[in-house]
Amino acid sequence: MDDPQNPVPESAQYHLHEVLAAIEVALEPVLKRIRKLERRESQSERNHRLTSTESREARTKAWTVRKKKQRDRARKRRATPGNQDAEKRKRVLRDRKFEVLSHYGPDGKLGCSCPGCKITALELMSLDHVLGNGSEDRNAQGHRITGDNLYKRVKDAGYPPNYATMCLGCNFAKKQGRACPLAGRSHIGE
């Protein structure tokens, strides 16, 4: 029965509740978007947060801690006594260095190409750019290629003729443009 206090009939009230429920369902995405916009900071607030000194320092500190952990894990992995992978890698690198430096050494043997220099220790040898253009050996990012990456590149290129094996002392003296400290001869023009 219809309530005399309520001018809307009961059947219409039921229908009105259904309509309101449908409107709420339809408006939910809109209300959700409004709440999200209310929570979102303004562009100036965002810029301040991103450029504030404290924020920058916090991000830098977090990055430093992350990098330190990565570096420590890598060092631990490499330095672990008996680590088979580390030992194998050292052997592979040493063998590649020996192979490349022996190829460019005098008579195809490991030794300094400087006349008069008798050094043959692998640890004291380096690959010299005969033309003095070592800074031109760069990777795609523009970084100089040195060490094992250089030995690998030279080997893969089929041992180009612009290299020679020199001991570190002779190589440094050549770079300085001075005479060889061991043989007394000039390195210029070799």
MODELLER restraints for C-alpha pairs under 7 A, 6 or more apart:
rsr = mdl.restraints
at = mdl.atoms
rsr.add(forms.Gaussian(group=physical.xy_distance, feature=features.Distance(at['CA:2:A'], at['CA:9:A']), mean=5.44, stdev=0.5))
rsr.add(forms.Gaussian(group=physical.xy_distance, feature=features.Distance(at['CA:2:A'], at['CA:10:A']), mean=5.88, stdev=0.5))
rsr.add(forms.Gaussian(group=physical.xy_distance, feature=features.Distance(at['CA:49:A'], at['CA:55:A']), mean=6.61, stdev=0.5))
rsr.add(forms.Gaussian(group=physical.xy_distance, feature=features.Distance(at['CA:78:A'], at['CA:86:A']), mean=5.45, stdev=0.5))
rsr.add(forms.Gaussian(group=physical.xy_distance, feature=features.Distance(at['CA:93:A'], at['CA:148:A']), mean=6.62, stdev=0.5))
rsr.add(forms.Gaussian(group=physical.xy_distance, feature=features.Distance(at['CA:96:A'], at['CA:151:A']), mean=6.93, stdev=0.5))
rsr.add(forms.Gaussian(group=physical.xy_distance, feature=features.Distance(at['CA:97:A'], at['CA:151:A']), mean=6.35, stdev=0.5))
rsr.add(forms.Gaussian(group=physical.xy_distance, feature=features.Distance(at['CA:98:A'], at['CA:122:A']), mean=6.89, stdev=0.5))
rsr.add(forms.Gaussian(group=physical.xy_distance, feature=features.Distance(at['CA:100:A'], at['CA:151:A']), mean=6.31, stdev=0.5))
rsr.add(forms.Gaussian(group=physical.xy_distance, feature=features.Distance(at['CA:100:A'], at['CA:155:A']), mean=6.71, stdev=0.5))
rsr.add(forms.Gaussian(group=physical.xy_distance, feature=features.Distance(at['CA:101:A'], at['CA:110:A']), mean=6.12, stdev=0.5))
rsr.add(forms.Gaussian(group=physical.xy_distance, feature=features.Distance(at['CA:101:A'], at['CA:127:A']), mean=6.65, stdev=0.5))
rsr.add(forms.Gaussian(group=physical.xy_distance, feature=features.Distance(at['CA:101:A'], at['CA:165:A']), mean=5.54, stdev=0.5))
rsr.add(forms.Gaussian(group=physical.xy_distance, feature=features.Distance(at['CA:102:A'], at['CA:108:A']), mean=5.41, stdev=0.5))
rsr.add(forms.Gaussian(group=physical.xy_distance, feature=features.Distance(at['CA:102:A'], at['CA:109:A']), mean=4.63, stdev=0.5))
rsr.add(forms.Gaussian(group=physical.xy_distance, feature=features.Distance(at['CA:102:A'], at['CA:110:A']), mean=4.19, stdev=0.5))
rsr.add(forms.Gaussian(group=physical.xy_distance, feature=features.Distance(at['CA:103:A'], at['CA:109:A']), mean=6.69, stdev=0.5))
rsr.add(forms.Gaussian(group=physical.xy_distance, feature=features.Distance(at['CA:104:A'], at['CA:163:A']), mean=6.79, stdev=0.5))
rsr.add(forms.Gaussian(group=physical.xy_distance, feature=features.Distance(at['CA:104:A'], at['CA:164:A']), mean=4.99, stdev=0.5))
rsr.add(forms.Gaussian(group=physical.xy_distance, feature=features.Distance(at['CA:104:A'], at['CA:165:A']), mean=5.32, stdev=0.5))
rsr.add(forms.Gaussian(group=physical.xy_distance, feature=features.Distance(at['CA:105:A'], at['CA:111:A']), mean=5.30, stdev=0.5))
rsr.add(forms.Gaussian(group=physical.xy_distance, feature=features.Distance(at['CA:105:A'], at['CA:112:A']), mean=6.23, stdev=0.5))
rsr.add(forms.Gaussian(group=physical.xy_distance, feature=features.Distance(at['CA:105:A'], at['CA:113:A']), mean=5.74, stdev=0.5))
rsr.add(forms.Gaussian(group=physical.xy_distance, feature=features.Distance(at['CA:105:A'], at['CA:164:A']), mean=6.53, stdev=0.5))
rsr.add(forms.Gaussian(group=physical.xy_distance, feature=features.Distance(at['CA:105:A'], at['CA:165:A']), mean=5.10, stdev=0.5))
rsr.add(forms.Gaussian(group=physical.xy_distance, feature=features.Distance(at['CA:106:A'], at['CA:113:A']), mean=5.57, stdev=0.5))
rsr.add(forms.Gaussian(group=physical.xy_distance, feature=features.Distance(at['CA:110:A'], at['CA:120:A']), mean=5.95, stdev=0.5))
rsr.add(forms.Gaussian(group=physical.xy_distance, feature=features.Distance(at['CA:111:A'], at['CA:118:A']), mean=6.94, stdev=0.5))
rsr.add(forms.Gaussian(group=physical.xy_distance, feature=features.Distance(at['CA:111:A'], at['CA:119:A']), mean=5.97, stdev=0.5))
rsr.add(forms.Gaussian(group=physical.xy_distance, feature=features.Distance(at['CA:111:A'], at['CA:120:A']), mean=4.35, stdev=0.5))
rsr.add(forms.Gaussian(group=physical.xy_distance, feature=features.Distance(at['CA:111:A'], at['CA:165:A']), mean=6.89, stdev=0.5))
rsr.add(forms.Gaussian(group=physical.xy_distance, feature=features.Distance(at['CA:112:A'], at['CA:118:A']), mean=6.65, stdev=0.5))
rsr.add(forms.Gaussian(group=physical.xy_distance, feature=features.Distance(at['CA:112:A'], at['CA:119:A']), mean=5.99, stdev=0.5))
rsr.add(forms.Gaussian(group=physical.xy_distance, feature=features.Distance(at['CA:112:A'], at['CA:120:A']), mean=6.58, stdev=0.5))
rsr.add(forms.Gaussian(group=physical.xy_distance, feature=features.Distance(at['CA:112:A'], at['CA:165:A']), mean=5.55, stdev=0.5))
rsr.add(forms.Gaussian(group=physical.xy_distance, feature=features.Distance(at['CA:112:A'], at['CA:166:A']), mean=4.33, stdev=0.5))
rsr.add(forms.Gaussian(group=physical.xy_distance, feature=features.Distance(at['CA:112:A'], at['CA:167:A']), mean=5.37, stdev=0.5))
rsr.add(forms.Gaussian(group=physical.xy_distance, feature=features.Distance(at['CA:113:A'], at['CA:164:A']), mean=6.53, stdev=0.5))
rsr.add(forms.Gaussian(group=physical.xy_distance, feature=features.Distance(at['CA:113:A'], at['CA:165:A']), mean=5.62, stdev=0.5))
rsr.add(forms.Gaussian(group=physical.xy_distance, feature=features.Distance(at['CA:113:A'], at['CA:166:A']), mean=5.46, stdev=0.5))
rsr.add(forms.Gaussian(group=physical.xy_distance, feature=features.Distance(at['CA:114:A'], at['CA:166:A']), mean=6.54, stdev=0.5))
rsr.add(forms.Gaussian(group=physical.xy_distance, feature=features.Distance(at['CA:114:A'], at['CA:170:A']), mean=6.96, stdev=0.5))
rsr.add(forms.Gaussian(group=physical.xy_distance, feature=features.Distance(at['CA:115:A'], at['CA:183:A']), mean=6.67, stdev=0.5))
rsr.add(forms.Gaussian(group=physical.xy_distance, feature=features.Distance(at['CA:116:A'], at['CA:182:A']), mean=6.82, stdev=0.5))
rsr.add(forms.Gaussian(group=physical.xy_distance, feature=features.Distance(at['CA:116:A'], at['CA:183:A']), mean=4.76, stdev=0.5))
rsr.add(forms.Gaussian(group=physical.xy_distance, feature=features.Distance(at['CA:117:A'], at['CA:182:A']), mean=5.88, stdev=0.5))
rsr.add(forms.Gaussian(group=physical.xy_distance, feature=features.Distance(at['CA:117:A'], at['CA:183:A']), mean=6.08, stdev=0.5))
rsr.add(forms.Gaussian(group=physical.xy_distance, feature=features.Distance(at['CA:119:A'], at['CA:167:A']), mean=6.75, stdev=0.5))
rsr.add(forms.Gaussian(group=physical.xy_distance, feature=features.Distance(at['CA:124:A'], at['CA:167:A']), mean=5.47, stdev=0.5))
rsr.add(forms.Gaussian(group=physical.xy_distance, feature=features.Distance(at['CA:124:A'], at['CA:168:A']), mean=5.80, stdev=0.5))
rsr.add(forms.Gaussian(group=physical.xy_distance, feature=features.Distance(at['CA:125:A'], at['CA:165:A']), mean=6.71, stdev=0.5))
rsr.add(forms.Gaussian(group=physical.xy_distance, feature=features.Distance(at['CA:125:A'], at['CA:166:A']), mean=5.71, stdev=0.5))
rsr.add(forms.Gaussian(group=physical.xy_distance, feature=features.Distance(at['CA:125:A'], at['CA:167:A']), mean=4.31, stdev=0.5))
rsr.add(forms.Gaussian(group=physical.xy_distance, feature=features.Distance(at['CA:125:A'], at['CA:168:A']), mean=5.86, stdev=0.5))
rsr.add(forms.Gaussian(group=physical.xy_distance, feature=features.Distance(at['CA:126:A'], at['CA:165:A']), mean=5.91, stdev=0.5))
rsr.add(forms.Gaussian(group=physical.xy_distance, feature=features.Distance(at['CA:126:A'], at['CA:166:A']), mean=5.59, stdev=0.5))
rsr.add(forms.Gaussian(group=physical.xy_distance, feature=features.Distance(at['CA:126:A'], at['CA:167:A']), mean=5.91, stdev=0.5))
rsr.add(forms.Gaussian(group=physical.xy_distance, feature=features.Distance(at['CA:126:A'], at['CA:168:A']), mean=6.19, stdev=0.5))
rsr.add(forms.Gaussian(group=physical.xy_distance, feature=features.Distance(at['CA:127:A'], at['CA:163:A']), mean=6.56, stdev=0.5))
rsr.add(forms.Gaussian(group=physical.xy_distance, feature=features.Distance(at['CA:127:A'], at['CA:164:A']), mean=5.88, stdev=0.5))
rsr.add(forms.Gaussian(group=physical.xy_distance, feature=features.Distance(at['CA:127:A'], at['CA:165:A']), mean=4.90, stdev=0.5))
rsr.add(forms.Gaussian(group=physical.xy_distance, feature=features.Distance(at['CA:127:A'], at['CA:166:A']), mean=6.30, stdev=0.5))
rsr.add(forms.Gaussian(group=physical.xy_distance, feature=features.Distance(at['CA:128:A'], at['CA:163:A']), mean=5.50, stdev=0.5))
rsr.add(forms.Gaussian(group=physical.xy_distance, feature=features.Distance(at['CA:128:A'], at['CA:164:A']), mean=5.09, stdev=0.5))
rsr.add(forms.Gaussian(group=physical.xy_distance, feature=features.Distance(at['CA:128:A'], at['CA:165:A']), mean=5.83, stdev=0.5))
rsr.add(forms.Gaussian(group=physical.xy_distance, feature=features.Distance(at['CA:128:A'], at['CA:166:A']), mean=6.13, stdev=0.5))
rsr.add(forms.Gaussian(group=physical.xy_distance, feature=features.Distance(at['CA:128:A'], at['CA:171:A']), mean=6.63, stdev=0.5))
rsr.add(forms.Gaussian(group=physical.xy_distance, feature=features.Distance(at['CA:129:A'], at['CA:162:A']), mean=6.07, stdev=0.5))
rsr.add(forms.Gaussian(group=physical.xy_distance, feature=features.Distance(at['CA:129:A'], at['CA:163:A']), mean=4.78, stdev=0.5))
rsr.add(forms.Gaussian(group=physical.xy_distance, feature=features.Distance(at['CA:129:A'], at['CA:164:A']), mean=6.57, stdev=0.5))
rsr.add(forms.Gaussian(group=physical.xy_distance, feature=features.Distance(at['CA:130:A'], at['CA:162:A']), mean=5.47, stdev=0.5))
rsr.add(forms.Gaussian(group=physical.xy_distance, feature=features.Distance(at['CA:130:A'], at['CA:163:A']), mean=5.28, stdev=0.5))
rsr.add(forms.Gaussian(group=physical.xy_distance, feature=features.Distance(at['CA:130:A'], at['CA:164:A']), mean=6.26, stdev=0.5))
rsr.add(forms.Gaussian(group=physical.xy_distance, feature=features.Distance(at['CA:130:A'], at['CA:190:A']), mean=6.80, stdev=0.5))
rsr.add(forms.Gaussian(group=physical.xy_distance, feature=features.Distance(at['CA:131:A'], at['CA:162:A']), mean=6.73, stdev=0.5))
rsr.add(forms.Gaussian(group=physical.xy_distance, feature=features.Distance(at['CA:135:A'], at['CA:144:A']), mean=6.47, stdev=0.5))
rsr.add(forms.Gaussian(group=physical.xy_distance, feature=features.Distance(at['CA:137:A'], at['CA:144:A']), mean=5.88, stdev=0.5))
rsr.add(forms.Gaussian(group=physical.xy_distance, feature=features.Distance(at['CA:137:A'], at['CA:145:A']), mean=5.78, stdev=0.5))
rsr.add(forms.Gaussian(group=physical.xy_distance, feature=features.Distance(at['CA:138:A'], at['CA:144:A']), mean=4.45, stdev=0.5))
rsr.add(forms.Gaussian(group=physical.xy_distance, feature=features.Distance(at['CA:138:A'], at['CA:145:A']), mean=5.37, stdev=0.5))
rsr.add(forms.Gaussian(group=physical.xy_distance, feature=features.Distance(at['CA:139:A'], at['CA:145:A']), mean=6.45, stdev=0.5))
rsr.add(forms.Gaussian(group=physical.xy_distance, feature=features.Distance(at['CA:154:A'], at['CA:160:A']), mean=6.80, stdev=0.5))
rsr.add(forms.Gaussian(group=physical.xy_distance, feature=features.Distance(at['CA:170:A'], at['CA:180:A']), mean=5.66, stdev=0.5))
rsr.add(forms.Gaussian(group=physical.xy_distance, feature=features.Distance(at['CA:170:A'], at['CA:181:A']), mean=6.95, stdev=0.5))
rsr.add(forms.Gaussian(group=physical.xy_distance, feature=features.Distance(at['CA:173:A'], at['CA:179:A']), mean=6.50, stdev=0.5))
rsr.add(forms.Gaussian(group=physical.xy_distance, feature=features.Distance(at['CA:173:A'], at['CA:180:A']), mean=6.01, stdev=0.5))
rsr.add(forms.Gaussian(group=physical.xy_distance, feature=features.Distance(at['CA:174:A'], at['CA:187:A']), mean=5.25, stdev=0.5))
rsr.add(forms.Gaussian(group=physical.xy_distance, feature=features.Distance(at['CA:174:A'], at['CA:188:A']), mean=6.92, stdev=0.5))
rsr.add(forms.Gaussian(group=physical.xy_distance, feature=features.Distance(at['CA:177:A'], at['CA:188:A']), mean=6.61, stdev=0.5))
rsr.add(forms.Gaussian(group=physical.xy_distance, feature=features.Distance(at['CA:178:A'], at['CA:186:A']), mean=6.41, stdev=0.5))
rsr.add(forms.Gaussian(group=physical.xy_distance, feature=features.Distance(at['CA:179:A'], at['CA:185:A']), mean=5.10, stdev=0.5))
rsr.add(forms.Gaussian(group=physical.xy_distance, feature=features.Distance(at['CA:179:A'], at['CA:186:A']), mean=4.09, stdev=0.5))
rsr.add(forms.Gaussian(group=physical.xy_distance, feature=features.Distance(at['CA:179:A'], at['CA:187:A']), mean=5.99, stdev=0.5))
rsr.add(forms.Gaussian(group=physical.xy_distance, feature=features.Distance(at['CA:180:A'], at['CA:186:A']), mean=5.95, stdev=0.5))
rsr.add(forms.Gaussian(group=physical.xy_distance, feature=features.Distance(at['CA:180:A'], at['CA:187:A']), mean=6.54, stdev=0.5))
